[in-house]
């Protein structure tokens, strides 16, 4: 690592981690005052990132250019299904834990800047386009809570009377989310003061997840209670729900909900979206303009994530247990699998460098992150990590819906 | 500003600027050794940027969150038509001057990290997708020169026997550029060692500028010697030139070349590109998939830049002299002008924050940068600058062709 953080935090219980960084216990970190300027090596943060170490409740702070880990921050609670968003300056990672914990991690100083436990059971969050508001979607209690991105002080509480899923940011200081029980999508507009809520009904039975397209225009919800998905065009006012891909879903052969794919896995490749089929060994191609199916590609297993290389020319796919030691690479124009890798046991996530020259792969049960050249497929480096799952690079700060 | 850079640079001639930053004279900066760690305030660089101060050969370093200037770096030579690209870590700005100067500016320490004068007359540059190579396109002598992004040491010299224009980066450690005299586009592939050059003929008579689409797939050259443009699909191997928009160009009423619009002005808005018409008071809409014309919008003057808000929902347009005190905002779905601003004399450039909540506008002859809310159009702040022209935010580091 290129720097160490001196233990300057008076009230904090600290300990050195494997990487020599200082981990600050949450309680102490919350009490700690903002720290003053201290010796450090000037650096840019555009090529940094974090890896979720689920088993140990830690974040590994990484550097894409050095292909290395630079620090570890512990004390983040239950990080199963954890997700991360970044502040616009790419300094702070907001970590959404399954236990309702919301942690603000300073990746430059490798410390917890703030942390609150805001609910009993949460499922993901988002940051507003101006970087001022962080929102969290909750199961228990249902609804969405919104916090000041600087202080994590509460700003707004939006009860929904339902488990709330598919929370995303939308352009114009808006958040969009969906109610599992009521089959409604709500748009909360924070453009001026208290949020103006637009409720859109008729989304369908038991929406379980949703995504927003990279331009922030289309919001698409997956349905657990019926086949197909529901699309909203956020350029409409109010948006009218439209059913798409009627054959997409649990089909005749219902699957347990934990096998439903994460819709964040949708990726734009050329003129098409590519998405994991539900319970089938294939990915679907969907025309990005009409949202009609445009073909399928047979794959090694049930796809979990289908991630397009940033130029859209290829799509990398990982798979569900027990076939989760493998990654396949699909050529976008032909829809053919052109390469297969077997990184090792439990490939959980893949993240491309922002312009797509390399891809990082978390291989949980091997305790490794593998870094491959995205064109030659050669392995460039590997990094030791404790049961790594999600990989999040700071470039996400500049994109909608990530 | 939030920090000052101590004058630690032994051999350097330094002076304080208006903003209290230290400017390092180029010669001294080149001689200066890499500096050691020094006191600084930890910060992220994802919301920083630079503004070209053309008249004084300086860069103003700015902070989007503070809506402020934080430092000024002088000694950059002739910055007329200067352009800027950023290192992947968003710490270094590579400045391409018209006088052939290539400067590497450290925006964290507000100093020139390296500078070379690599040709007599240059026109723009690019950085490879892995951030390791910086390429410059030259008029005198013609051709492209490629430098190590860390040291600015020469890596490759690609003579073309022609004025060389339209240099862009393409995915896969490639650069693409076009020959004014020969009507050829060359693709230089640096994937392994010495560049492999692919020459594509039949581009047309006197290509004067070119662009690459955001996904790095389509390279489009404008022609000075005839109407229309030529498009290459870089997913083809080898790419076949295709004429598009036959009516687009100087038409029956030839215009001097200095009025030809910069094709970098092309922007993707929804399913269409919007581009400035040549010599007419209108913008053209082009279907992004077919590259066929899809409509026109009448504007206040001859458009110079038509810049889509990052969500594509609106397009902001500035105009050529003498109507260059005005900015118009066009609604994408309807193609109608929905708002007109008159920031002041010589509006030269507009840059959106990465997720589009605000837009920065350089008003050269007022010595001002205006910052507007991108939805309410209200002015949020203004920053004094010396004859500001181009505005470049660090988020460009993560995008192709910028």
HADDOCK unambig.tbl for C-alpha pairs under 7 A between the chains (distance, minus, plus):
assign (segid A and resid 37 and name CA) (segid B and resid 40 and name CA) 6.41 0.50 0.50
assign (segid A and resid 37 and name CA) (segid B and resid 41 and name CA) 4.89 0.50 0.50
assign (segid A and resid 38 and name CA) (segid B and resid 39 and name CA) 6.33 0.50 0.50
assign (segid A and resid 38 and name CA) (segid B and resid 40 and name CA) 6.75 0.50 0.50
assign (segid A and resid 38 and name CA) (segid B and resid 41 and name CA) 6.79 0.50 0.50
assign (segid A and resid 39 and name CA) (segid B and resid 38 and name CA) 6.35 0.50 0.50
assign (segid A and resid 39 and name CA) (segid B and resid 39 and name CA) 4.77 0.50 0.50
assign (segid A and resid 39 and name CA) (segid B and resid 40 and name CA) 6.40 0.50 0.50
assign (segid A and resid 40 and name CA) (segid B and resid 37 and name CA) 6.39 0.50 0.50
assign (segid A and resid 40 and name CA) (segid B and resid 38 and name CA) 6.68 0.50 0.50
assign (segid A and resid 40 and name CA) (segid B and resid 39 and name CA) 6.30 0.50 0.50
assign (segid A and resid 40 and name CA) (segid B and resid 40 and name CA) 6.37 0.50 0.50
assign (segid A and resid 40 and name CA) (segid B and resid 42 and name CA) 6.99 0.50 0.50
assign (segid A and resid 41 and name CA) (segid B and resid 37 and name CA) 4.86 0.50 0.50
assign (segid A and resid 41 and name CA) (segid B and resid 38 and name CA) 6.68 0.50 0.50
assign (segid A and resid 42 and name CA) (segid B and resid 40 and name CA) 6.88 0.50 0.50
assign (segid A and resid 42 and name CA) (segid B and resid 108 and name CA) 6.62 0.50 0.50
assign (segid A and resid 43 and name CA) (segid B and resid 91 and name CA) 6.60 0.50 0.50
assign (segid A and resid 44 and name CA) (segid B and resid 44 and name CA) 6.40 0.50 0.50
assign (segid A and resid 44 and name CA) (segid B and resid 45 and name CA) 5.39 0.50 0.50
assign (segid A and resid 44 and name CA) (segid B and resid 89 and name CA) 4.96 0.50 0.50
assign (segid A and resid 44 and name CA) (segid B and resid 90 and name CA) 5.36 0.50 0.50
assign (segid A and resid 44 and name CA) (segid B and resid 91 and name CA) 4.47 0.50 0.50
assign (segid A and resid 45 and name CA) (segid B and resid 44 and name CA) 5.39 0.50 0.50
assign (segid A and resid 45 and name CA) (segid B and resid 45 and name CA) 5.64 0.50 0.50
assign (segid A and resid 45 and name CA) (segid B and resid 46 and name CA) 6.66 0.50 0.50
assign (segid A and resid 45 and name CA) (segid B and resid 89 and name CA) 5.56 0.50 0.50
assign (segid A and resid 45 and name CA) (segid B and resid 90 and name CA) 6.59 0.50 0.50
assign (segid A and resid 46 and name CA) (segid B and resid 45 and name CA) 6.66 0.50 0.50
assign (segid A and resid 46 and name CA) (segid B and resid 46 and name CA) 5.93 0.50 0.50
assign (segid A and resid 46 and name CA) (segid B and resid 88 and name CA) 6.04 0.50 0.50
assign (segid A and resid 46 and name CA) (segid B and resid 89 and name CA) 3.98 0.50 0.50
assign (segid A and resid 46 and name CA) (segid B and resid 90 and name CA) 4.95 0.50 0.50
assign (segid A and resid 47 and name CA) (segid B and resid 88 and name CA) 5.79 0.50 0.50
assign (segid A and resid 47 and name CA) (segid B and resid 89 and name CA) 4.40 0.50 0.50
assign (segid A and resid 88 and name CA) (segid B and resid 46 and name CA) 6.06 0.50 0.50
assign (segid A and resid 88 and name CA) (segid B and resid 47 and name CA) 5.79 0.50 0.50
assign (segid A and resid 89 and name CA) (segid B and resid 44 and name CA) 4.95 0.50 0.50
assign (segid A and resid 89 and name CA) (segid B and resid 45 and name CA) 5.53 0.50 0.50
assign (segid A and resid 89 and name CA) (segid B and resid 46 and name CA) 3.99 0.50 0.50
assign (segid A and resid 89 and name CA) (segid B and resid 47 and name CA) 4.42 0.50 0.50
assign (segid A and resid 90 and name CA) (segid B and resid 44 and name CA) 5.35 0.50 0.50
assign (segid A and resid 90 and name CA) (segid B and resid 45 and name CA) 6.58 0.50 0.50
assign (segid A and resid 90 and name CA) (segid B and resid 46 and name CA) 4.96 0.50 0.50
assign (segid A and resid 91 and name CA) (segid B and resid 43 and name CA) 6.58 0.50 0.50
assign (segid A and resid 91 and name CA) (segid B and resid 44 and name CA) 4.46 0.50 0.50
assign (segid A and resid 108 and name CA) (segid B and resid 42 and name CA) 6.56 0.50 0.50
assign (segid A and resid 129 and name CA) (segid B and resid 355 and name CA) 5.60 0.50 0.50
assign (segid A and resid 129 and name CA) (segid B and resid 357 and name CA) 6.30 0.50 0.50
assign (segid A and resid 130 and name CA) (segid B and resid 357 and name CA) 5.96 0.50 0.50
assign (segid A and resid 171 and name CA) (segid B and resid 311 and name CA) 7.00 0.50 0.50
assign (segid A and resid 172 and name CA) (segid B and resid 357 and name CA) 6.53 0.50 0.50
assign (segid A and resid 215 and name CA) (segid B and resid 311 and name CA) 4.65 0.50 0.50
assign (segid A and resid 215 and name CA) (segid B and resid 312 and name CA) 6.95 0.50 0.50
assign (segid A and resid 216 and name CA) (segid B and resid 311 and name CA) 6.11 0.50 0.50
assign (segid A and resid 311 and name CA) (segid B and resid 171 and name CA) 7.00 0.50 0.50
assign (segid A and resid 311 and name CA) (segid B and resid 215 and name CA) 4.64 0.50 0.50
assign (segid A and resid 311 and name CA) (segid B and resid 216 and name CA) 6.08 0.50 0.50
assign (segid A and resid 312 and name CA) (segid B and resid 215 and name CA) 6.92 0.50 0.50
assign (segid A and resid 354 and name CA) (segid B and resid 398 and name CA) 5.20 0.50 0.50
assign (segid A and resid 355 and name CA) (segid B and resid 129 and name CA) 5.60 0.50 0.50
assign (segid A and resid 355 and name CA) (segid B and resid 398 and name CA) 5.88 0.50 0.50
assign (segid A and resid 355 and name CA) (segid B and resid 399 and name CA) 6.26 0.50 0.50
assign (segid A and resid 355 and name CA) (segid B and resid 400 and name CA) 6.63 0.50 0.50
assign (segid A and resid 357 and name CA) (segid B and resid 129 and name CA) 6.29 0.50 0.50
assign (segid A and resid 357 and name CA) (segid B and resid 130 and name CA) 5.95 0.50 0.50
assign (segid A and resid 357 and name CA) (segid B and resid 172 and name CA) 6.52 0.50 0.50
assign (segid A and resid 395 and name CA) (segid B and resid 398 and name CA) 6.75 0.50 0.50
assign (segid A and resid 398 and name CA) (segid B and resid 354 and name CA) 5.20 0.50 0.50
assign (segid A and resid 398 and name CA) (segid B and resid 355 and name CA) 5.89 0.50 0.50
assign (segid A and resid 398 and name CA) (segid B and resid 395 and name CA) 6.76 0.50 0.50
assign (segid A and resid 399 and name CA) (segid B and resid 355 and name CA) 6.26 0.50 0.50
assign (segid A and resid 400 and name CA) (segid B and resid 355 and name CA) 6.64 0.50 0.50
